[in-house]
Amino acid sequence: MAIDETPKDPARTRLEAIIACREKRTARAREKLDAAVREEYEARAELETARADLAQWILDHPDPQPMLI
């Protein structure tokens, strides 16, 4: 049994290497995007909690001198 040892065309090898690099870059970008989406979700939840806390504080501490108009 003979093993085919025909060398690959250098242009093909170069293109395959480029594709491998681009696949890794795409995967890293997806990981960063997923992390950013999670961070935004958490930040929005914290913002809503803070707004709700402020609204409750305002209800619990009415202005001692209401407007006279």
C-alpha positions in Angstrom: 0.0 0.0 0.0 1.5 3.3 -1.1 0.7 6.5 0.9 -0.1 9.4 -1.3 2.6 11.9 -0.5 1.8 14.4 -3.2 2.6 17.8 -1.7 -0.3 20.3 -1.5 -0.3 23.3 -3.6 1.2 26.2 -1.5 -1.7 28.5 -2.5 -4.2 25.9 -1.1 -2.2 25.5 2.1 -2.1 29.3 2.5 -5.9 29.6 2.0 -6.6 26.7 4.5 -4.4 28.5 7.1 -6.3 31.7 6.5 -9.6 29.9 7.0 -8.4 28.3 10.2 -7.4 31.8 11.5 -10.7 33.3 10.5 -12.6 30.5 12.2 -10.7 31.1 15.5 -11.3 34.9 15.2 -15.0 34.3 14.6 -15.2 32.0 17.6 -13.5 34.6 19.8 -15.8 37.3 18.5 -18.9 35.2 19.3 -17.6 34.6 22.9 -17.1 38.3 23.3 -20.5 39.1 21.9 -22.2 36.5 24.2 -20.4 38.0 27.2 -21.5 41.5 26.2 -25.1 40.5 25.8 -25.0 38.8 29.3 -23.4 42.0 30.8 -26.0 44.2 29.2 -28.8 42.0 30.5 -27.3 42.1 34.0 -26.8 45.9 33.8 -30.4 46.5 32.7 -31.7 44.3 35.5 -29.6 46.3 38.0 -30.8 49.6 36.5 -34.4 48.6 36.8 -33.9 47.5 40.4 -32.2 50.8 41.3 -35.1 52.7 39.6 -37.6 50.7 41.6 -35.7 51.3 44.8 -35.7 55.1 44.1 -39.4 55.1 43.3 -40.1 53.2 46.6 -37.9 55.6 48.5 -39.8 58.6 47.1 -43.1 56.9 48.2 -41.8 56.2 51.7 -40.4 59.7 52.1 -43.0 62.3 50.9 -41.9 65.9 50.6 -42.5 67.5 54.0 -43.6 70.7 52.4 -45.9 70.1 49.5 -46.2 72.5 46.7 -48.6 75.4 47.4 -50.0 75.7 44.0 
